[in-house]
Amino acid sequence: MTTSDGEGLGSHALADAIGARHRGVERAVTALRAPDTATPGAVVVWPDADADGLAKLGAAGVAAVAAVPGDESRGEALAAAANAVGIALLVVTDARVALARLSRALDRRPAPAEPGVHPSATVHPSAVLGARVSVGPGSVIAADARLGDGVVVGPLCSVGAAAEIGDESVMYARVTLYDGVRVGRRCVLHAGAVLGADGFGYAFGSRGAEKIHHLGGVVIGDDVEIGANTCVDRGTLHDTVLGDRCKLDNLVQVGHNVHIGDDAVVAGHTGIGGSSRIGRRVVIGGAVAIADHVTIGDDARLAGRAGVTKDVPAGETWGGFPAQPFRRWVREHYLIGRLETMWRHVRGADADGPATGEAKRA
């Protein structure tokens, strides 16, 4: 995809890579930038770009613009403007998806590490390492661990006995996989993540709190991303499971026996209680608290700071504490905000009635 007229990606090839329709001239694209910080050779995502805006970007040397034209006539006007100022127009239907794909295509950050085992790392003789594996300084790979092709283990990581990591997965610094944890292919585990610690489970008897030993494991699907300092506890008797393409933000707590379906997204500071089941494509906002043994149906959405104490049906949006259907929650907050006005109205309408007397006594 590198062009012949300079370092970068050809705009036609870039359009193909992100699923866009190319209009305007062919240009070499060297970086992804925001419209207000655009540099020469950059591509910008500007959903509602107009002809005047394209002219300004062209004068600044911008190479390409990804835009959502809306209708055919506006698309033709944008294409004509792009041609006039020498900009490649990438016609997309979803600007945020285009941003994600452009960011992947133009990510120029260096690879996490070169293949090889650092001299300060410790790899048990029974561990199996695939081709092109990188093990960083101070990391420990325990007995019978299995690392697939292209796996990157950053510095000061710990991979427990019989743990498995799928092809092309990356562990950044200080990630800990307890014994037996299984991680799928192409996963990204950010710094400080801990997978497989014991869940929080105790039985209270005559001798106080007695620990329930957690004998299950943790199973992570393919293409999962787990944020920095996030913890996924091992199951009690069953495994804790994260489905394919799940995305967990930083500082998320996933309790024992939790099952999260494919394509779920969980924002930071969320805590998921033990044995809860999160469906597919669920979106969970920041700082959500989910009680144990709760089921969240497929395609449900939870607003930030929601406190979920009971099951949420599939496809619904809930918020508040305790969480309830979103429209009901918003209406309650609206009515609470109106209480003072309502109270003043009651006092004024019934000056001699019981309400006024109660108000005076208050």
QUILIN-V32367 format. One record per pair of residues at least 24 apart in sequence whose ideal C-beta (glycine too) atoms are under 6 Angstrom apart, sorted by sequence separation. I is the first residue (numbers start at 1). J is the second residue. D is the distance in whole Angstrom. If there is no record, write none. Layout:
i = (I | I)
j = (J | J)
d = (D | D)
//
This chain:
i = (38 | 64 | 65 | 66 | 68 | 3 | 64 | 66 | 54 | 58 | 68 | 54 | 58 | 58 | 51 | 55 | 54 | 66 | 54 | 193 | 29 | 199 | 29 | 201 | 27 | 184 | 192 | 197 | 27 | 180 | 181 | 182 | 183 | 184 | 185 | 186 | 187 | 188 | 189 | 190 | 191 | 192 | 193 | 194 | 195 | 184 | 190 | 196 | 113 | 112 | 47 | 45 | 11 | 45 | 45 | 23 | 199 | 199 | 24 | 112 | 24 | 25 | 27 | 24 | 25 | 24 | 24 | 23 | 20 | 21 | 32 | 20 | 32 | 20 | 32 | 15 | 199 | 11 | 18 | 18 | 18 | 17)
j = (62 | 88 | 89 | 90 | 92 | 28 | 90 | 92 | 81 | 85 | 95 | 82 | 86 | 87 | 81 | 85 | 85 | 98 | 87 | 226 | 63 | 233 | 64 | 236 | 63 | 220 | 228 | 233 | 64 | 217 | 218 | 219 | 220 | 221 | 222 | 223 | 224 | 225 | 226 | 227 | 228 | 229 | 230 | 231 | 232 | 222 | 228 | 234 | 152 | 152 | 95 | 95 | 64 | 98 | 99 | 79 | 255 | 256 | 82 | 170 | 83 | 86 | 88 | 87 | 88 | 88 | 89 | 89 | 90 | 91 | 102 | 91 | 103 | 92 | 106 | 90 | 274 | 88 | 98 | 101 | 102 | 105)
d = (5 | 4 | 6 | 4 | 6 | 4 | 6 | 5 | 5 | 3 | 6 | 6 | 6 | 5 | 4 | 5 | 6 | 5 | 6 | 5 | 5 | 4 | 5 | 6 | 4 | 5 | 5 | 6 | 6 | 5 | 5 | 5 | 5 | 5 | 5 | 5 | 5 | 5 | 5 | 5 | 5 | 4 | 5 | 5 | 5 | 4 | 4 | 5 | 5 | 5 | 4 | 5 | 5 | 6 | 5 | 4 | 6 | 3 | 4 | 6 | 5 | 6 | 5 | 6 | 6 | 5 | 4 | 4 | 4 | 4 | 5 | 6 | 6 | 5 | 5 | 5 | 6 | 4 | 5 | 4 | 6 | 5)
//
